[in-house]
């Protein structure tokens, strides 16, 4: 099972909603560069190459967890 940190999870959720890094940074009160660092970590942990693939991965994972409830 892939374990993202709480912050990586927050950022990945927002990427899956289509938010830009700048908007994510503003919403979470962090620097845009910090968002990008967390995204790089999430890419590496999930094996995804970019934010679009990360968003697709997140949505598929979310769909699976909602089906098991």
C-alpha positions, 0 to 999 in steps of 0.5 A: 500500500502506498503511504503518502504523508498528510500534506502530500495527500492534501496536495494530491487531492487538490491536484485531482480537483484540477487546482494549480500549484499556485492556488494550492499553495495559497489555500494551504498557506505554503510556498508554491515551491513547497507544493512542487516538492511535495508533488515530486515526492508523491510522483516518486511514491506512486510511480506517476510521471506528472500531475495528470497521471497522479490525478488519475491515480488518485481518482482510481484509488478514491473510487476503489475505496468508496466502492468498498464502503 
